[in-house]
């Protein structure tokens, strides 16, 4: 018999337009019930270039990029993946809360992003 594994899917950024050099940060995502596995599916339109980063917190107040942390993805455009769509595997460090941030890095054009997280 196959064992079912619950996967929580949630749109965490919904068609948010990020202006040149601007950014958008999600509200806190509670990691209390995850098993360490996560993926982020993005869809990007517009002429900007985006990077996706994260911060974590154990107290829900002070969010930091952990030592050794890096961008989840960088240089994403409407041409990345398949026509601006792809899924990125991401294993967050052990922490109670997570925030995801999308930043426009091209400095001259905006980009619109939808970001959906699947958390196990």
N, C-alpha and C positions, 0 to 999 in steps of 0.2 A: 504494500500500500504506500502511495506517495504521501509524504508529509507536506502540508501546505505551509508556506512561509509568508507571513504577512508583509506586504510592502505598502507603505504610506506614500501616496503621490499627491503633491501639492504645488500649485502655481505660486511661486514666491515673488516673482516680478511679472506683472501683467501688462504687456505692450507699453512699457515706460520709455518715453523719448528722453534720451540723455544728450544735453547740449554739448557743444565743443568744450572740452576740458572739464565738463561737469561729471557728477556721479550720482548714484542712487544706491541706498543701503536698505536692506530688508529689515523688518522687525525681527526680534529674536526667535530663533527656532530652538525648541526644547529637544535636546539630544538624549534626555533621560531614558528613553525606551529603545534606542537604536542599538544595532549589533555591529556598528563600525563600518557599515557599507552604505555608500550614497552615490547617486549619479545626478548630474545636472544636464537637462536637455535645454538647449537654447535655440531660439529663432531670432535672427538679426536682420533688420532692414535699414535702409539709409546708407549714407556715405561715410559715416564715422568708423572709428576703430576702437574696439573695446577690450578691456582686460577685466577678468573676474578674480576677486580676492576674497579673503575671509578673515574674520576675527572671532575669537572665542572668549568665553567667560565662565567662571564657576559661581560667581555671586550675582550675575544678571545686571551688574552695574558697570563694572570695569571690563571693557573689551580690549583684547590685545592680539597682535599677531604673535603666535608662539615662537619661541626660539627654534630656528630651523625651518620656519614656515615660509612658503613661497606662493606666488600667484597660482590660482587654480588653472587659469588659461590667460594667454595674452595674444595681442595682434589678431583679434577676432573681427571679421568683417562680414558683409552680406555674401561674400564669396567663400567663406570658411565652411568646412564640412561639405555638405551637399546643399548648395544654394543658400548658405547662411544658417543651416540647421545641422545640429550634431548632438551627441551625448558624450559627456565627459565623466569618467569614473573619478571619484574623490573619496578619500578616507580621512575624515576629520580626526584631529587628535582627541584624546579623552578629555572631555569638558562637558559641562551641563548645558551651555547655550552656545549658539553659533549665529553669526550674521554674515550674509553674503553681500558683496558690494560690486557693482558694475561701474567702471570708470571709462569715460571717453578719453583716449590718449592721443588721437590724431590732431587735436587742437584747432581744427578748422571746420569740421562738419559734425552734425548730430547723427545718432544712431538710435534705433528703437529696438528694445530687447524684451522678449518673453522668456522667462526662466522657470522651468518646472523641475522640482526636486523629487526624486524617488529615494525613500529612506527605508532601510531594512533594520 
